[in-house]
């Protein structure tokens, strides 16, 4: 039975890196949308695509749950759900995904 594939250290290293990068990216995206004001409305396709990526990152988080440290996992889950909650705070937030929206003076 020597023909069976085994997990190499390279694949284990990739999984460990992804288990840190994905939650960190989700948390950073949430903080960016929370703390940075939006200056323009995106196109409808961009809005849907952003929400789809957020949902897929949240689903991928649950797929990697076993390899992510618990505190980082739950922080990323709160951030992922928070990205969708931000969109419920108003009409501008629904379009932009940011908490604050304003147009700078010209």
C-alpha positions in Angstrom: 0.0 0.0 0.0 2.7 2.4 -0.8 0.7 4.0 -3.6 -1.6 5.9 -1.3 -1.0 9.7 -1.2 0.0 11.2 2.1 -0.2 14.8 3.2 3.1 16.4 2.8 4.5 19.2 4.9 4.0 21.6 1.9 0.3 21.0 1.9 0.1 21.2 5.7 1.9 24.6 5.5 -0.5 25.9 2.9 -3.5 24.9 5.1 -1.9 26.5 8.1 -1.3 29.8 6.2 -4.9 29.8 4.8 -6.2 29.2 8.3 -4.6 32.5 9.4 -5.0 34.5 6.2 -8.7 33.9 5.6 -9.9 35.0 9.1 -7.5 37.9 9.1 -8.8 39.1 5.7 -12.4 38.9 6.9 -11.6 40.9 10.0 -9.6 43.5 8.1 -12.4 43.9 5.6 -15.0 44.4 8.4 -12.8 47.0 10.1 -12.2 48.8 6.8 -15.9 49.0 6.1 -16.6 50.1 9.7 -14.0 52.8 10.1 -13.6 54.2 6.5 -16.4 56.4 5.0 -17.5 55.5 1.5 -17.4 58.2 -1.2 -19.5 56.8 -4.0 -22.1 54.1 -4.7 -20.7 51.0 -6.5 -22.5 49.5 -9.5 -25.1 46.9 -8.7 -22.9 44.1 -10.0 -20.0 45.2 -7.7 -22.4 45.3 -4.7 -23.6 41.7 -5.4 -20.1 40.4 -6.1 -18.8 41.9 -2.8 -21.6 40.4 -0.9 -21.0 37.0 -2.6 -17.3 37.1 -1.7 -18.1 38.0 1.9 -20.5 35.0 2.1 -18.1 32.7 0.5 -15.3 33.8 2.9 -17.7 33.2 5.8 -18.5 29.7 4.4 -14.8 28.9 3.9 -14.2 30.0 7.5 -16.5 27.2 8.7 -14.7 24.8 6.3 -11.4 25.6 8.0 -12.8 25.6 11.5 -10.7 22.7 12.8 -7.4 24.4 11.8 -8.2 27.9 13.0 -7.5 29.0 16.6 -10.9 29.4 18.5 -10.5 33.1 19.3 -9.6 34.0 15.8 -12.4 31.8 14.4 -15.1 33.4 16.5 -13.7 36.9 15.9 -13.8 36.3 12.2 -17.4 34.9 12.4 -18.5 38.1 14.2 -16.7 40.2 11.6 -18.3 38.2 8.7 -21.8 38.5 10.1 -21.0 42.2 10.9 -20.3 42.8 7.2 -23.9 41.9 6.4 -25.3 43.7 9.5 -23.6 46.9 8.3 -25.7 46.7 5.1 -28.9 46.9 7.2 -28.0 50.3 8.8 -29.3 52.4 6.0 -29.8 52.9 2.2 -26.2 54.1 1.6 -24.9 51.3 3.8 -26.9 48.8 1.8 -25.2 49.9 -1.4 -21.7 50.6 -0.1 -21.3 48.2 2.8 -19.7 51.0 4.8 -21.1 52.4 8.0 -20.6 56.0 6.9 -21.2 57.6 3.5 -20.5 61.2 2.6 -19.4 63.2 -0.4 -16.3 65.3 0.1 -16.5 69.0 -1.0 -15.1 69.7 -4.5 
